Amino acid sequence: MADRDVLADYQSFPFTHGRWTREVFRRGTGPAVIIIHEIPGLHEGVVRFADHVAAAGMTVFLPSLFGKPGKPVSIPYAIGEMVAGICIRREFHVWAGTGSSPIVDWLRALARQAHGECGGKGVGAVGMCFTGGFALAMMTEPAVVAPVLSQPSQPIFGKDKAQVIDVSPAEIACARRRFDEEDLSMIGLRFKGDSFVPEARFDTLRREFGDRFEAIELADEDALQGTGMQPHSVLTLHLDDRAGTPTKLAEDRVIAFFKSRTGA
C-alpha cells in the first residue's frame, strides 16, 4: 500500500503562518475539529479516528507536523522522528519548564481559519502523545472550545517532568478563565500503567482545573492486544474498535464531546 492511500478521501492544502508551512488534510462537513497526530506522524490509526469524527458530522483537519503522511508505524521510524524530526527542530520543545512549543501558534492560526470556513460554536482540538498538551495551549485562541488531551506525554525531559505539562502558566490561566466564563471543559485520556503519562500529570490537571477536567483512565488490559507495544495510544494504535470495549467507549465520549461543544 502506498503511504498516502489511507488519505485518499482527503483533500490537502498548504497552510502558512509565521515561519512555518505545513500540509493539512481535510475531510467532512460541519464544524471543525483539528486532530494533531502523535509520534511518528500522520499514520493509519490517526486517520481512522479522523474518519470516525468526520462520519459524526464534523470537518476534520489533519496537519502533518512531522513524519511522512500515511507512513505505517514502526519502531525505527518512531525513533528517527524523535531524533531528527522533533528534538532538534526549533518549533518543538521537549524540556520541562519551557511552556508550549512554538508550533502551537501555527495551530491557533489554523483553528481561526477553520472556524471561519466551517462555522459552528467553535473548533475542537485533540493532541496525542508528544502533541497531547498542544490542545490545551490552543485555548488562548477564542475559536477553540473543546480541547482533548490524549496520552499527553510532554515534557520528555526535566526534573519535574512527571507532574508538569507543556503548557505555560499564562496559557493555563487563560484556559481556566475561559472554562469558567464560557462554561467549557476538557477531556484527558491515558492508560493507568503508561509510564509516559504518569498519574502525577493528571493530578496536576485535576488540581488546576477541578471538575472542568474529565479524566478517562483505562486499565492496561483494556488496550488492543497484540500490538507489541506498551498500552499508550488510546484513540489510535491501542484502540479496540469493537463496539462496547472500553477504548471504543472512550472514543465515543470524545466524539460526543466534540459534537456538543462545536454544535455539530
N, C-alpha and C positions, 0 to 999 in steps of 0.2 A: 504494500500500500504506500502510495506517495505521501510525503509528510503532510501535505495540505488537504488530502482527501476528506479528513474529518471536518474541515472548514468549508466544504464545497457549497453549503447552503448559506454562507455568509458573504456579505459584501465587505470589501476592505477599503480603507482610505487612510492617507497620512494625516496625522494631526500634529501641528506645531504650536508650541507655546514656549516663550523664553528661549533657552538654549537648546531645547530638545525637540526632536521629531520622532514619533513612534507610529507604527502601523496599528490601526484599530479595526477589529472585525465587528460587524453589526448584523443583527437579525431580529425580526419580530416587529410588532406594532404595540402601541400603548406607551405608558410612562417608562422612563429609562432606569435600567439597573446596570451599574458598572461592576464587572467581575474581574478582579485583579488576581492574576494567576500566581501559583506557588512556584518554588524551585522544582524542576529545572526550566520550566517555560510553559507555554500555552499548549498543554498536552491534551490527549483524548478525554481524560477524566474531567478536566475543566470544561471542555466543550460540551460534554454530556450534561453537566449541571446547567450550563447556559441554555442548552436545548430545552431543558425542563422549565426554566424560568420563562423563556420565550413562549413555550406552549401554554403557560398560565396567563398570557395576555400582556406581556411586557416586552419592551425593546431592550435587548442585551447589547452591551458594548464591551468588547474584549480587547483591551490594549495589550500589545506584546511588548513587555518591558525588557525582557532578556530571553535568551534561548532562541530556538527556531520554531516558529508556529507549526503545530501539528506533529512535531517530532515525538516519537514514543519515549517514555521514561526509561532510563537505565541508570545504574549507579555511576558508571564513568561519566555519563552526560551530566548528571547532577553535580558531581564533584567538579567537573570542568567549569560549569556555570558559576559555582560558588567562588572558585579561584579567579577566573578570568572575566566572568560576566557580572559579578556583584562586588566582591571585596575591594577591587582596585579601581572601581568607577566612582566618579565624584557625585553622581546622582543618588547614591545609596550610602546610608550609614549602618554600621554593624556593631558599634560600641555603645555600652550603656552610658547614659548621661548626655547624649548628643541630640536628643529630640528626634523629630521625624526626619525622614530622608528628603532631600531637595526635590526629588521627582514628585512628591505629593502635591506641590504647587501646580505641576503639569496636570495631575489628575483632577485637581479642583477646577482648572480651566476646562477640562473635558466635561466635567459634570455641568458646568454652566452652559456649555454648548448643547449638551444632550438634553438638558431641561428645556432650553429654548426651542429645540426642534420637536421634542416629544410631548411636552406639556405635562399635565397631571399635577399632583400636590407637591412633587419633588422627586428627587433621584435616590434610589437605593444604591448601596455600595458594599461589596464584600471583599475583604482581603484574606489571603490564605498563606499560612506558614510564614515565610520571610516578609510577606506583604500584609500580614494579618492586622497590624496596627494602623496601616495606611487608612483604612475606612474610618477609624475614629478621628485621626488627624484631619481628614477631609471635612469634618464638621464645621470648620471655620468658613466653609463655603455655604451660604444660605440655601442653595439649591439642594444640598444633601440632607435627607430627612430620615434615612433608615440605614445606619451602619451595622454591619455584621463582621465579627472578628472570628474567623475560623482558624483554629490552632495557631494563635499569634505567637511566633517563635522568636521575635526580636526583643531585646538585643541578643546577639550571639555571644559577645564578649563583654567583660566588665565585672567588677567585684560584686555589684548588686544586681546582676542580670536576672536572677530568679524572680525578684519581686518588682521589677520595673517593666515598663513597656515603652516602645519607641515613639512616644508622643510627648511633646513639650508641656510644661506646666501651663503655659498660656493656651495651648490647644485643649487641654483637659478642662480648664476653667471655662472656655468658650462652649465646649460641649455640655458641660454641667449646666450652664446658664440656659442654653437653648433647650435642653431636655426639660427644664422646669417651666420656662416661659412658653414653649410651644407644645408641651405635653408629649415629648418624644422619648425614645428609649433605644437600647441597642441589645444585640444578642452576641454572646460568645460561645464557642464550641471547642471542646477538647476531649481527648481520651484521658482517663484518670491516670494511666500509667505512662503517659507520654513525657519523657524526660526533657523534651524540647519546649514543653509548655507546662512549667511547674505550677502546682496548686497555688503557690505564693503569688504568682502573677494574677490569677483570678481573684485572690483575696484582695489584692490592691485595687482591682476594678470594682469589687464589691464595696470596699471602703470609700472609694472616690465617688461612686455613682448610686450606691444604695439599691433601691428597688427599680431604678431605671436600667439596671444591668441584669439581663436574663441569662443565666448560665446554663448551658446544656452540656453536662459532663457524663460521658459514656464509659461503661466498663470496657476494658481491652477486648474481652471476648465478644463484644458487640460488633467489632470491626470485621470487614470482609476477610475471610481466611484464605490462606494460600498465596498471599502476595510476596512472601519472602522478606517483608519489611515490618518493623515495629509499627503498631497502630498509631497513626498520626493524622492522615488527611481525611477528615470527617466527611466532607462533601464530594470527594473525588476518588482517590486510589483505594480508600478503605470503606467506601460506601457500598453496603449490601443493598442492591437495587430492588430487592423483593419487597412487595407491599407488606407493611406491618413490622418490618425489622426496626430496631432502634435507630440505626443510621438513616433509614428511609423516612422514619417519622421526624427525625431532626431536619432532614431536607424539606419535608412538607411544612414544618413550622417556619423555616426560613423563607420559603416561597410565600406562605400566607402573610408573614410579616411584611415582605416587600409589597404585596398586593394591597394590604391595608394602608400602609404608610404613603405609598405613591398614588393611591387612588385608582389602581388598575381595575 
